[in-house]
Amino acid sequence: MRPRHEDPEIPEDVKPGDLDRIARNELKTLSKDNAEGVAQHLVMAARLIEEDPELAHRHATSAARRAGRIAVVRESLAITAYAVGDYALALRELRTYRRISGKDDQLALMVDSERGQGRPDKALELGRSVPKETLPAAEQVALAIAMSGARLDLGQTEAALDELSIAQLNRDVAYSYSADLFHAYAEVLAELGRSAEADAWRQRADAAEAAFADPDEGWDDMVEVVEEELEVEDGGHESSEDDGAGDALHAGASAVESDEASDATVDASDDPVHAAEPSPPSEEGDSEDIAVDVDDELEVDGDAADESPAADAQDEAPRADDAGEADRDVR
């Protein structure tokens, strides 16, 4: 018997049309009235995920009780479960979402859900179950950060740095996901006692973050982080990334509003507005990006720090088989 659940109130200003078009399309198999109610609950779940995750989870639960066979609904329930610390439910719902949708786009959050249950070894095994090269660049980054966090959980700091040594870690070019990657890498460097290098990567992260946070700029996916001079000696180490999965919540919350982040369409052929011969973007980067010079964001003195990392190792293992797992009741 299910525990009693009361649907949370939906404000009058919340309309079904507020839900992203792609997510709305998934609800077309429902009756009109049911689809509208589910859409409103999903809108509220996305709206409240940061300020009131408990209430967001109640809204997602309401949506799932009415439309449990819809992928975006199960994804939303998983994300809100993760936000309130119910990692077992989050993992279960993510597996259901993956089975329904056929997508691996929440693999990083699945890895972190294993970590949340104190199972870093299983987290690493799960992360290796999908070939990295089959994932889009942003998802490769999120997975690398989650895998690095699992290594840190095991006390394997050097291995955590290795997990972050992926092609997207380019000191000169920043995408919308790069600030998290740079910050993560900096934290692992700090754990290893490489403070000067860590500071340099934090500066790069701050520069990328500032560029994408400026609402007046209007840039979409990529900027060029041009460093005049960095006061750090080249340690001869390859770059890499760090820590966990906190920002997977945003990735997932946006999936409530849009089931595919790749909806953006930007011309990749635009040249940088101004560049001081930066390294070219990695082949692993997104193809629809505009390059922007943000050297004004990063003003430090000294010599350039460290080199861009080599491409990540090709860790391939058979994909975990979730196909046999039956849907569970939404609790």
N, C-alpha and C positions, 0 to 999 in steps of 0.2 A: 504494500500500500504506500502510495506516495505521500510524503509530508504535505500538509496544507500549504498552499501558495496563493497569495493574493496579488493580483496584478497591480503594480504601482500606477499611480495616476499619470496621465499624459497631459502636459500643458496644452492649452487651446491653440497656441501658436505653432505647435508641431504638426506638420502635414506629411502625408505619405510621400508627396513629391519631393520632400527634403532629402530622401534617401537617394544615393547615387543611382544613376540610370542602370549601370551594370548589375548592381545588387537588386534593383527593382525587377529587372528581367528574370532573375531567378525565382521571383515570387509569382510568376504568371501561371504556374500550375495550381495556385490556390484560388479559392473563391474570391470575388472582389472585396467583400467585407473583411474576410480573414487576411488577405494580402495587405490591406490598408492598415489593419491593426498591427500586424507583424512589422510592417515598415516603420510605423511610429515607434514601436519598442526598440527597433534597431537604431533608429536615429537617436533616441534617448541614451541608449547604451554607449554609442560613440561620443555623444556630447558630455557624458558624465564620467567617462573612464578615468580621468585624472582627478577631478575634484571630488567625486564621490563614487569610488569603485564598487562599494557594496550595493548602492542603488543601481548602478549600471548593470551589475550582475543580476539583480532582480528583473530588470527590463529584459536582459538577454534570456533569462530563464523563462519569462513569459512568452517571448518569441519562440523559443524552442518547444515549449509545450503545445504551441499552436501549429508549428511548422518544422517538426523534428527531422524531416527528410530533406531539408534544403541546406545546401553546403554552407552558404554564407551565414545562416542562422547558427549552425553548429560551430563554425569558426568564431562567431561573436561570443557564444557561450564559453568557449575555450579561453578566449582572451580575457574575458572578465573574471573567469575562475582563476586564471593565473594572477590577475591583478589583486585578488583578495587572498592569495596565498593557498588556494586549493589546487595544488600541483597535480594531485592524482586525477582529479576531475578534468583539469586542463589537458593533461596528456591523453586521457581517454577520449575527450571530445576532439582533440586534434587528430587522433587516429581515425575517428569517424569522419571528420571533415576530409582527410586525405583520401579515404576510401570512396567517399561520395564524389569528390571533385576530381580525383586523379592527379592532384597537384602536390608538389613538395615545397610549396612556398612558405610553409610555416615550420620547416624542419628545425630552424634555429630555436624557435620557441619550444619545440618538442624536446630538444637537447637540454634546454634550461629547465624544463619541467622535470626531467630526470634528475638534474642537479638539485632542484628544489626538494626532491625526496631523498637527498643524500646518496645518490647513486651515480657518482661521476664516471665510473667505469662503463656503466650502461649508457650514459650520455655519450661517451666517446664512440662506443660501438654503434649507437644509433646515428651519430653524425657521419660515420664512415659508410653507412648503408646506402648512400646515394652518391654517385660520382659527382664531384664538385663542378666539373666542367659542364654538367647538364643544367646547372642553376644560373639564373641571371646574376650579373655582377653584384647588385645590392644584396641578394640573398647569399652569395658566396661570402660577402663581408660579414653579414650577420652570423652566419654559421661559423666563420673563423673566430669571431669574438666569443661565441658560446663555447666552442671547443677549447679555446684558450682558457676560459674560465674554469672548465672542467679540469684542465691540467693544473691550474692553480689550486683547485680543491684538493688535488692529490699531492700537492707540494712539489710539482714538477715545473719549476719556474722557467728553466731553459726550454723545455718542451712547449711551454705556453708561448714563449717568444717564437718558436718554430711554427706553431699553428698560425701565427699572425703574419708569417712571411709569405704573403700572397702578392700577386701581380698588381692588385688594386692599391697597394701601399706605395704610392708615388709621391715623393716629397714636393714635386713641382706642380702636380695637377690634383685638384680636389673636386670630387663629385658631391652630390647631396649627402651621401653616406660617409664621406671621408672624415668628417670631424669626429664621429664616434670611433672610427678606426684609428685615427691618429691619437686620440685620447687613450684608447685602450693600449696601444703600443707604448705610449709614454709611461703608463702605469706599470707595465711589466718591466720596462727598462729601469724604472725607479726601484722596483722590487729586487732587481739584480745589482743595485748600487751604482748604476750608470746615470747619475743625476744630471750631468751636463747634457747628455743626449736626450734624456727624458724632458728636460726643460725646452730644448729645441723643438721637439715634437709637439709639446703642449702649445708652443707659440704657433706652429703650423695649424694645429687644430683650432685654436682661437681665431686665427685669420680666416680659415675656411668657414667656421661657424658664423663669424661676423658678416662675411660676404653673403651667405645664404639667408641670414636673419634680416637683412636690410629690405624692408618691404618696398622701398622706392627703386631698388635696382631692377627687379623683375626678371632676374636670371633664373633659369630653370634647373639645370642639372649639374653643371660643371663650372669651375673657376680654375684659374691658374694661380697657384701660390708662388709668387716670385720673391725670392729672398735676396736682398741686397748683399748682406754679409751676416753670417752667423758666428758668434763667438764660441765655437765648439770645435774641438779637433776631431778629425775623421778617425773613428775607432776601428774602421775596417770591418764593421759588423753589418750584416744585411738587416734591412728593415723588417718590422713585423707588427702585428696588432695584438690586442689584449681583451680581456674581460668580457663577461657576461651577456645578458640578454635583456636588460631593462628596456631598451628602445624597441624591442620586438613588440611591446604593447602598442606603440605608435604605429608600427607597421601593420599590426593587426587591427587597430582601431580604424585605420584608414581603409582596411579591407571591409569594415562594416559600411563605410561610405562608398568604397570602390573596391570591387573584388580583385582588380588588377591595377597595381601601381604603374604599370607600363603604358597607361592611357595617354601619357604626355606625348606630344608630337612636336619636336623641335628640330630645326635643321642642323645636322651635324657638320656641315661644311663651313660654317662661319669661322673666320679666323679670330684670334685674340684681338681685343681692342688695343692692347699694348702689352708686349711681352719682352722679357729680357732673356731670350733664347732658353725657355724652359724645356724640360724633358717632354717628349710627346706623350700623350695619354696612352695607357696600357691598352692592349688589344682586348683585355677583359672588361674595359669600361663600357658604359652605356653608349649606344650608337647615336642617340638623339640628344646631343649636348651642345651647349654654347660655351666657349672658353672665354673667361673674363680675367683680366689682370687684377690681382688684389694686393699688389706690392705695398700700397698705402696702408693696408691692414696689418702688415708684418714689417715692423721697422726695428731691426736689431743689428748689432755690429759684430764683426769677427769673420771667421772662416766658415765655409759651408760645413754642415755637420756630417751626416752619413749618407751612404748611397741608397738608392732604391733597391728593394728586395728582389730576389730572384722569384720566378714564378713558383707557386706552391706545388708541393709534391702531389703526385697523382695517387691519392689514397682511394682505391676503389674496392668496394666489397659488395656482396649481393644485397639488394634492397630488402629491408625488413618486410616480411609478409604480413600485412594487416588485413588482407582481403577476407580472411576467415572470421574476423571478429564481428560479432553481431552487435547491432545498435543496442545501446542500453537506455533505460528510462532516464529522462532528465530529472535530476534530483532538485 
